[in-house]
Amino acid sequence: MPAALRFTGEDKDLTLDELAEFVENARKVGAPGSNPVRAELSTSGKIKQVEVAVGEDDD
């Protein structure tokens, strides 16, 4: 399993700015743009956490 980059919101839910920062950092560490992004959602449907594999994702 490749290494992963994981982000959580500073508060309970991720903001658009935090999501943009996640994407920027994922690209900086070489996460392929074709890798799927996995997200954990709250019961209200807001994003609590996102994760992407840094190497090639065979999943």
PyMOL Python script that loads the backbone (N, CA, C, O; Angstrom):
from pymol import cmd

cmd.read_pdbstr("""\
ATOM      1  N   MET A   1       0.857  -1.193   0.000  1.00  0.00           N
ATOM      2  CA  MET A   1       0.000   0.000   0.000  1.00  0.00           C
ATOM      3  C   MET A   1       0.887   1.235   0.000  1.00  0.00           C
ATOM      4  O   MET A   1       1.789   1.351   0.830  1.00  0.00           O
ATOM      5  N   PRO A   2       0.640   2.158  -0.924  1.00  0.00           N
ATOM      6  CA  PRO A   2       1.463   3.367  -0.977  1.00  0.00           C
ATOM      7  C   PRO A   2       1.169   4.297   0.200  1.00  0.00           C
ATOM      8  O   PRO A   2       0.139   4.189   0.865  1.00  0.00           O
ATOM      9  N   ALA A   3       2.106   5.207   0.431  1.00  0.00           N
ATOM     10  CA  ALA A   3       1.907   6.224   1.467  1.00  0.00           C
ATOM     11  C   ALA A   3       0.716   7.093   1.084  1.00  0.00           C
ATOM     12  O   ALA A   3       0.371   7.217  -0.091  1.00  0.00           O
ATOM     13  N   ALA A   4       0.100   7.687   2.092  1.00  0.00           N
ATOM     14  CA  ALA A   4      -1.084   8.510   1.830  1.00  0.00           C
ATOM     15  C   ALA A   4      -0.942   9.871   2.492  1.00  0.00           C
ATOM     16  O   ALA A   4      -0.263  10.018   3.508  1.00  0.00           O
ATOM     17  N   LEU A   5      -1.589  10.851   1.905  1.00  0.00           N
ATOM     18  CA  LEU A   5      -1.675  12.194   2.465  1.00  0.00           C
ATOM     19  C   LEU A   5      -3.093  12.343   2.983  1.00  0.00           C
ATOM     20  O   LEU A   5      -4.054  12.108   2.250  1.00  0.00           O
ATOM     21  N   ARG A   6      -3.232  12.737   4.256  1.00  0.00           N
ATOM     22  CA  ARG A   6      -4.550  12.851   4.879  1.00  0.00           C
ATOM     23  C   ARG A   6      -4.719  14.242   5.480  1.00  0.00           C
ATOM     24  O   ARG A   6      -3.811  14.764   6.127  1.00  0.00           O
ATOM     25  N   PHE A   7      -5.873  14.827   5.264  1.00  0.00           N
ATOM     26  CA  PHE A   7      -6.192  16.150   5.807  1.00  0.00           C
ATOM     27  C   PHE A   7      -7.504  16.068   6.570  1.00  0.00           C
ATOM     28  O   PHE A   7      -8.429  15.364   6.166  1.00  0.00           O
ATOM     29  N   THR A   8      -7.572  16.788   7.666  1.00  0.00           N
ATOM     30  CA  THR A   8      -8.826  16.983   8.388  1.00  0.00           C
ATOM     31  C   THR A   8      -9.025  18.483   8.566  1.00  0.00           C
ATOM     32  O   THR A   8      -8.065  19.253   8.525  1.00  0.00           O
ATOM     33  N   GLY A   9     -10.246  18.882   8.760  1.00  0.00           N
ATOM     34  CA  GLY A   9     -10.533  20.295   8.955  1.00  0.00           C
ATOM     35  C   GLY A   9     -10.026  20.792  10.297  1.00  0.00           C
ATOM     36  O   GLY A   9      -9.969  20.035  11.266  1.00  0.00           O
ATOM     37  N   GLU A  10      -9.659  22.065  10.351  1.00  0.00           N
ATOM     38  CA  GLU A  10      -9.214  22.666  11.603  1.00  0.00           C
ATOM     39  C   GLU A  10     -10.359  22.611  12.613  1.00  0.00           C
ATOM     40  O   GLU A  10     -10.146  22.327  13.792  1.00  0.00           O
ATOM     41  N   ASP A  11     -11.567  22.883  12.143  1.00  0.00           N
ATOM     42  CA  ASP A  11     -12.754  22.691  12.964  1.00  0.00           C
ATOM     43  C   ASP A  11     -13.266  21.287  12.674  1.00  0.00           C
ATOM     44  O   ASP A  11     -12.486  20.407  12.310  1.00  0.00           O
ATOM     45  N   LYS A  12     -14.524  21.077  12.827  1.00  0.00           N
ATOM     46  CA  LYS A  12     -15.106  19.757  12.619  1.00  0.00           C
ATOM     47  C   LYS A  12     -15.151  19.372  11.145  1.00  0.00           C
ATOM     48  O   LYS A  12     -14.933  18.210  10.804  1.00  0.00           O
ATOM     49  N   ASP A  13     -15.433  20.337  10.263  1.00  0.00           N
ATOM     50  CA  ASP A  13     -15.611  20.061   8.839  1.00  0.00           C
ATOM     51  C   ASP A  13     -14.581  20.814   8.010  1.00  0.00           C
ATOM     52  O   ASP A  13     -14.138  21.900   8.384  1.00  0.00           O
ATOM     53  N   LEU A  14     -14.207  20.222   6.879  1.00  0.00           N
ATOM     54  CA  LEU A  14     -13.238  20.827   5.969  1.00  0.00           C
ATOM     55  C   LEU A  14     -13.865  22.015   5.243  1.00  0.00           C
ATOM     56  O   LEU A  14     -15.014  21.950   4.806  1.00  0.00           O
ATOM     57  N   THR A  15     -13.103  23.092   5.120  1.00  0.00           N
ATOM     58  CA  THR A  15     -13.562  24.258   4.357  1.00  0.00           C
ATOM     59  C   THR A  15     -13.035  24.156   2.925  1.00  0.00           C
ATOM     60  O   THR A  15     -12.175  23.325   2.635  1.00  0.00           O
ATOM     61  N   LEU A  16     -13.541  24.984   2.052  1.00  0.00           N
ATOM     62  CA  LEU A  16     -13.074  25.013   0.665  1.00  0.00           C
ATOM     63  C   LEU A  16     -11.592  25.374   0.611  1.00  0.00           C
ATOM     64  O   LEU A  16     -10.842  24.793  -0.173  1.00  0.00           O
ATOM     65  N   ASP A  17     -11.165  26.326   1.435  1.00  0.00           N
ATOM     66  CA  ASP A  17      -9.746  26.700   1.472  1.00  0.00           C
ATOM     67  C   ASP A  17      -8.881  25.532   1.936  1.00  0.00           C
ATOM     68  O   ASP A  17      -7.792  25.322   1.402  1.00  0.00           O
ATOM     69  N   GLU A  18      -9.348  24.773   2.918  1.00  0.00           N
ATOM     70  CA  GLU A  18      -8.585  23.614   3.396  1.00  0.00           C
ATOM     71  C   GLU A  18      -8.530  22.527   2.337  1.00  0.00           C
ATOM     72  O   GLU A  18      -7.509  21.856   2.191  1.00  0.00           O
ATOM     73  N   LEU A  19      -9.619  22.344   1.593  1.00  0.00           N
ATOM     74  CA  LEU A  19      -9.629  21.371   0.505  1.00  0.00           C
ATOM     75  C   LEU A  19      -8.646  21.777  -0.593  1.00  0.00           C
ATOM     76  O   LEU A  19      -7.940  20.930  -1.140  1.00  0.00           O
ATOM     77  N   ALA A  20      -8.600  23.067  -0.915  1.00  0.00           N
ATOM     78  CA  ALA A  20      -7.652  23.577  -1.910  1.00  0.00           C
ATOM     79  C   ALA A  20      -6.213  23.356  -1.440  1.00  0.00           C
ATOM     80  O   ALA A  20      -5.348  22.996  -2.238  1.00  0.00           O
ATOM     81  N   GLU A  21      -5.958  23.569  -0.159  1.00  0.00           N
ATOM     82  CA  GLU A  21      -4.625  23.341   0.396  1.00  0.00           C
ATOM     83  C   GLU A  21      -4.245  21.863   0.306  1.00  0.00           C
ATOM     84  O   GLU A  21      -3.099  21.528   0.008  1.00  0.00           O
ATOM     85  N   PHE A  22      -5.210  20.985   0.565  1.00  0.00           N
ATOM     86  CA  PHE A  22      -4.984  19.542   0.444  1.00  0.00           C
ATOM     87  C   PHE A  22      -4.554  19.194  -0.982  1.00  0.00           C
ATOM     88  O   PHE A  22      -3.568  18.482  -1.176  1.00  0.00           O
ATOM     89  N   VAL A  23      -5.285  19.692  -1.978  1.00  0.00           N
ATOM     90  CA  VAL A  23      -4.965  19.412  -3.384  1.00  0.00           C
ATOM     91  C   VAL A  23      -3.576  19.949  -3.732  1.00  0.00           C
ATOM     92  O   VAL A  23      -2.788  19.265  -4.385  1.00  0.00           O
ATOM     93  N   GLU A  24      -3.282  21.156  -3.300  1.00  0.00           N
ATOM     94  CA  GLU A  24      -1.974  21.761  -3.567  1.00  0.00           C
ATOM     95  C   GLU A  24      -0.848  20.911  -2.959  1.00  0.00           C
ATOM     96  O   GLU A  24       0.158  20.648  -3.619  1.00  0.00           O
ATOM     97  N   ASN A  25      -1.019  20.489  -1.722  1.00  0.00           N
ATOM     98  CA  ASN A  25       0.004  19.673  -1.067  1.00  0.00           C
ATOM     99  C   ASN A  25       0.128  18.293  -1.696  1.00  0.00           C
ATOM    100  O   ASN A  25       1.234  17.765  -1.814  1.00  0.00           O
ATOM    101  N   ALA A  26      -0.987  17.706  -2.098  1.00  0.00           N
ATOM    102  CA  ALA A  26      -0.954  16.403  -2.749  1.00  0.00           C
ATOM    103  C   ALA A  26      -0.151  16.478  -4.047  1.00  0.00           C
ATOM    104  O   ALA A  26       0.635  15.579  -4.347  1.00  0.00           O
ATOM    105  N   ARG A  27      -0.346  17.532  -4.800  1.00  0.00           N
ATOM    106  CA  ARG A  27       0.402  17.699  -6.050  1.00  0.00           C
ATOM    107  C   ARG A  27       1.893  17.923  -5.778  1.00  0.00           C
ATOM    108  O   ARG A  27       2.745  17.420  -6.511  1.00  0.00           O
ATOM    109  N   LYS A  28       2.202  18.680  -4.719  1.00  0.00           N
ATOM    110  CA  LYS A  28       3.604  18.953  -4.375  1.00  0.00           C
ATOM    111  C   LYS A  28       4.369  17.690  -4.025  1.00  0.00           C
ATOM    112  O   LYS A  28       5.551  17.576  -4.347  1.00  0.00           O
ATOM    113  N   VAL A  29       3.704  16.725  -3.362  1.00  0.00           N
ATOM    114  CA  VAL A  29       4.393  15.489  -2.973  1.00  0.00           C
ATOM    115  C   VAL A  29       4.310  14.417  -4.048  1.00  0.00           C
ATOM    116  O   VAL A  29       4.778  13.296  -3.848  1.00  0.00           O
ATOM    117  N   GLY A  30       3.715  14.757  -5.192  1.00  0.00           N
ATOM    118  CA  GLY A  30       3.727  13.853  -6.333  1.00  0.00           C
ATOM    119  C   GLY A  30       2.571  12.879  -6.428  1.00  0.00           C
ATOM    120  O   GLY A  30       2.680  11.869  -7.123  1.00  0.00           O
ATOM    121  N   ALA A  31       1.474  13.150  -5.753  1.00  0.00           N
ATOM    122  CA  ALA A  31       0.310  12.273  -5.881  1.00  0.00           C
ATOM    123  C   ALA A  31      -0.230  12.382  -7.310  1.00  0.00           C
ATOM    124  O   ALA A  31      -0.535  13.482  -7.771  1.00  0.00           O
ATOM    125  N   PRO A  32      -0.352  11.251  -8.015  1.00  0.00           N
ATOM    126  CA  PRO A  32      -0.867  11.300  -9.385  1.00  0.00           C
ATOM    127  C   PRO A  32      -2.293  11.851  -9.426  1.00  0.00           C
ATOM    128  O   PRO A  32      -3.117  11.510  -8.578  1.00  0.00           O
ATOM    129  N   GLY A  33      -2.576  12.685 -10.393  1.00  0.00           N
ATOM    130  CA  GLY A  33      -3.907  13.256 -10.528  1.00  0.00           C
ATOM    131  C   GLY A  33      -4.984  12.227 -10.808  1.00  0.00           C
ATOM    132  O   GLY A  33      -6.171  12.501 -10.631  1.00  0.00           O
ATOM    133  N   SER A  34      -4.577  11.041 -11.243  1.00  0.00           N
ATOM    134  CA  SER A  34      -5.555   9.983 -11.543  1.00  0.00           C
ATOM    135  C   SER A  34      -5.930   9.162 -10.311  1.00  0.00           C
ATOM    136  O   SER A  34      -6.840   8.336 -10.378  1.00  0.00           O
ATOM    137  N   ASN A  35      -5.240   9.378  -9.180  1.00  0.00           N
ATOM    138  CA  ASN A  35      -5.570   8.627  -7.962  1.00  0.00           C
ATOM    139  C   ASN A  35      -6.902   9.114  -7.387  1.00  0.00           C
ATOM    140  O   ASN A  35      -7.170  10.315  -7.353  1.00  0.00           O
ATOM    141  N   PRO A  36      -7.733   8.169  -6.936  1.00  0.00           N
ATOM    142  CA  PRO A  36      -9.005   8.578  -6.331  1.00  0.00           C
ATOM    143  C   PRO A  36      -8.792   9.239  -4.970  1.00  0.00           C
ATOM    144  O   PRO A  36      -7.858   8.906  -4.241  1.00  0.00           O
ATOM    145  N   VAL A  37      -9.663  10.164  -4.650  1.00  0.00           N
ATOM    146  CA  VAL A  37      -9.652  10.823  -3.341  1.00  0.00           C
ATOM    147  C   VAL A  37     -10.709  10.134  -2.494  1.00  0.00           C
ATOM    148  O   VAL A  37     -11.851   9.967  -2.922  1.00  0.00           O
ATOM    149  N   ARG A  38     -10.320   9.737  -1.296  1.00  0.00           N
ATOM    150  CA  ARG A  38     -11.267   9.116  -0.376  1.00  0.00           C
ATOM    151  C   ARG A  38     -11.666  10.153   0.666  1.00  0.00           C
ATOM    152  O   ARG A  38     -10.831  10.929   1.130  1.00  0.00           O
ATOM    153  N   ALA A  39     -12.935  10.164   1.028  1.00  0.00           N
ATOM    154  CA  ALA A  39     -13.429  11.158   1.979  1.00  0.00           C
ATOM    155  C   ALA A  39     -14.301  10.497   3.035  1.00  0.00           C
ATOM    156  O   ALA A  39     -15.022   9.536   2.764  1.00  0.00           O
ATOM    157  N   GLU A  40     -14.216  11.036   4.241  1.00  0.00           N
ATOM    158  CA  GLU A  40     -15.121  10.644   5.315  1.00  0.00           C
ATOM    159  C   GLU A  40     -16.092  11.800   5.498  1.00  0.00           C
ATOM    160  O   GLU A  40     -15.679  12.946   5.676  1.00  0.00           O
ATOM    161  N   LEU A  41     -17.377  11.497   5.454  1.00  0.00           N
ATOM    162  CA  LEU A  41     -18.400  12.531   5.550  1.00  0.00           C
ATOM    163  C   LEU A  41     -19.093  12.485   6.908  1.00  0.00           C
ATOM    164  O   LEU A  41     -19.184  11.436   7.545  1.00  0.00           O
ATOM    165  N   SER A  42     -19.573  13.641   7.329  1.00  0.00           N
ATOM    166  CA  SER A  42     -20.385  13.708   8.547  1.00  0.00           C
ATOM    167  C   SER A  42     -21.799  13.253   8.204  1.00  0.00           C
ATOM    168  O   SER A  42     -22.128  13.066   7.033  1.00  0.00           O
ATOM    169  N   THR A  43     -22.627  13.077   9.215  1.00  0.00           N
ATOM    170  CA  THR A  43     -24.008  12.660   8.957  1.00  0.00           C
ATOM    171  C   THR A  43     -24.780  13.714   8.167  1.00  0.00           C
ATOM    172  O   THR A  43     -25.786  13.402   7.530  1.00  0.00           O
ATOM    173  N   SER A  44     -24.311  14.962   8.207  1.00  0.00           N
ATOM    174  CA  SER A  44     -24.969  16.025   7.435  1.00  0.00           C
ATOM    175  C   SER A  44     -24.387  16.151   6.026  1.00  0.00           C
ATOM    176  O   SER A  44     -24.804  17.022   5.262  1.00  0.00           O
ATOM    177  N   GLY A  45     -23.420  15.281   5.675  1.00  0.00           N
ATOM    178  CA  GLY A  45     -22.855  15.273   4.330  1.00  0.00           C
ATOM    179  C   GLY A  45     -21.647  16.170   4.132  1.00  0.00           C
ATOM    180  O   GLY A  45     -21.138  16.283   3.016  1.00  0.00           O
ATOM    181  N   LYS A  46     -21.174  16.817   5.204  1.00  0.00           N
ATOM    182  CA  LYS A  46     -19.984  17.674   5.097  1.00  0.00           C
ATOM    183  C   LYS A  46     -18.729  16.809   5.159  1.00  0.00           C
ATOM    184  O   LYS A  46     -18.729  15.740   5.770  1.00  0.00           O
ATOM    185  N   ILE A  47     -17.658  17.283   4.518  1.00  0.00           N
ATOM    186  CA  ILE A  47     -16.396  16.540   4.490  1.00  0.00           C
ATOM    187  C   ILE A  47     -15.669  16.718   5.821  1.00  0.00           C
ATOM    188  O   ILE A  47     -15.394  17.840   6.248  1.00  0.00           O
ATOM    189  N   LYS A  48     -15.362  15.588   6.469  1.00  0.00           N
ATOM    190  CA  LYS A  48     -14.611  15.618   7.721  1.00  0.00           C
ATOM    191  C   LYS A  48     -13.127  15.369   7.474  1.00  0.00           C
ATOM    192  O   LYS A  48     -12.271  15.948   8.143  1.00  0.00           O
ATOM    193  N   GLN A  49     -12.829  14.501   6.502  1.00  0.00           N
ATOM    194  CA  GLN A  49     -11.448  14.092   6.250  1.00  0.00           C
ATOM    195  C   GLN A  49     -11.308  13.649   4.804  1.00  0.00           C
ATOM    196  O   GLN A  49     -12.220  13.038   4.247  1.00  0.00           O
ATOM    197  N   VAL A  50     -10.163  13.955   4.190  1.00  0.00           N
ATOM    198  CA  VAL A  50      -9.865  13.478   2.839  1.00  0.00           C
ATOM    199  C   VAL A  50      -8.496  12.826   2.841  1.00  0.00           C
ATOM    200  O   VAL A  50      -7.634  13.157   3.655  1.00  0.00           O
ATOM    201  N   GLU A  51      -8.309  11.889   1.913  1.00  0.00           N
ATOM    202  CA  GLU A  51      -7.056  11.145   1.830  1.00  0.00           C
ATOM    203  C   GLU A  51      -6.808  10.749   0.388  1.00  0.00           C
ATOM    204  O   GLU A  51      -7.737  10.420  -0.350  1.00  0.00           O
ATOM    205  N   VAL A  52      -5.540  10.786  -0.005  1.00  0.00           N
ATOM    206  CA  VAL A  52      -5.164  10.336  -1.343  1.00  0.00           C
ATOM    207  C   VAL A  52      -3.830   9.599  -1.232  1.00  0.00           C
ATOM    208  O   VAL A  52      -2.958   9.989  -0.456  1.00  0.00           O
ATOM    209  N   ALA A  53      -3.680   8.530  -2.018  1.00  0.00           N
ATOM    210  CA  ALA A  53      -2.416   7.798  -2.064  1.00  0.00           C
ATOM    211  C   ALA A  53      -1.379   8.661  -2.773  1.00  0.00           C
ATOM    212  O   ALA A  53      -1.677   9.305  -3.778  1.00  0.00           O
ATOM    213  N   VAL A  54      -0.165   8.667  -2.243  1.00  0.00           N
ATOM    214  CA  VAL A  54       0.901   9.485  -2.836  1.00  0.00           C
ATOM    215  C   VAL A  54       1.501   8.784  -4.043  1.00  0.00           C
ATOM    216  O   VAL A  54       1.833   9.441  -5.029  1.00  0.00           O
ATOM    217  N   GLY A  55       1.647   7.466  -3.988  1.00  0.00           N
ATOM    218  CA  GLY A  55       2.160   6.713  -5.131  1.00  0.00           C
ATOM    219  C   GLY A  55       1.015   6.265  -6.020  1.00  0.00           C
ATOM    220  O   GLY A  55      -0.111   6.743  -5.881  1.00  0.00           O
ATOM    221  N   GLU A  56       1.303   5.344  -6.938  1.00  0.00           N
ATOM    222  CA  GLU A  56       0.254   4.792  -7.790  1.00  0.00           C
ATOM    223  C   GLU A  56      -0.715   4.006  -6.933  1.00  0.00           C
ATOM    224  O   GLU A  56      -0.298   3.208  -6.094  1.00  0.00           O
ATOM    225  N   ASP A  57      -2.001   4.221  -7.135  1.00  0.00           N
ATOM    226  CA  ASP A  57      -3.039   3.533  -6.374  1.00  0.00           C
ATOM    227  C   ASP A  57      -3.575   2.390  -7.211  1.00  0.00           C
ATOM    228  O   ASP A  57      -4.190   2.614  -8.253  1.00  0.00           O
ATOM    229  N   ASP A  58      -3.343   1.153  -6.755  1.00  0.00           N
ATOM    230  CA  ASP A  58      -3.790  -0.029  -7.490  1.00  0.00           C
ATOM    231  C   ASP A  58      -5.185  -0.466  -7.098  1.00  0.00           C
ATOM    232  O   ASP A  58      -5.702  -1.441  -7.643  1.00  0.00           O
ATOM    233  N   ASP A  59      -5.801   0.232  -6.166  1.00  0.00           N
ATOM    234  CA  ASP A  59      -7.116  -0.132  -5.627  1.00  0.00           C
ATOM    235  C   ASP A  59      -8.205   0.006  -6.639  1.00  0.00           C
ATOM    236  O   ASP A  59      -9.367  -0.264  -6.336  1.00  0.00           O
TER     237      ASP A  59
END
""", "prot")
cmd.dss("prot")
cmd.show_as("cartoon", "prot")
cmd.util.cbc("prot")
cmd.orient("prot")
